[in-house]
Amino acid sequence: AYRHGDLSFAYPIARGATLLVLPLAGWLAFGERVGALGWGGVAAILAGIVVMQLPRLAVAELRTLGARLGGAATLFALLQAVLLALGTVWDKLAVRRVPLVAYFFAYTVGGGAVLLLLALRADGPGALGATWRAHRGAVIAVALLSVGSYGLVLLALRTGDSTYVTGVRQLSIVFGVWLGARVLGERVGPPRRVGVALLVVGALLLATGR
């Protein structure tokens, strides 16, 4: 998705569209029910994602929204959203049946080993060594942030409903948009600012609307 579109375009779709799948998946798997404020939060988050894709704040732009969302970036982002929703259900099932620390260790070590083997097969040890020498700090930072955030999500899923936990996680979109502008130089115009505001409101409704 990131190869075909901006970070601030693809990331909100990949994260936010999980809420199209997760309420039903959570109800089927765990009997979870979303309250009125919770549904308001879901609606605000989805509205924010739509607004962020508009080139300008005008009703007329909604007529051409379908064409802009028909590209490869949207397709891959939506596929990631489905996988994230299913992965959230799997994680919640796992932490209810397996000790959290054991599951966390097995998942991170096992997943890391698989990714390492795939990278070695695709690029070879020489390329991996060169990447490590050139970007060691960034590699370590990404690893720590990824593992740490995943551990916090598992802690939240152990006692929280999957839809509410995932809804509050959409605050990461705010930081994704900020990083896209700050680090990658992507333009963040009025539509994306309004969209971010809707995401924050939606996350707050989900956090308080249980």
Summary of the structure (lengths in Angstrom):
residues: 210
radius of gyration: 18.4
end to end distance: 32.9
largest distance: 54.9
contacts: 649
relative contact order: 0.21
helix: 83%
strand: 0%
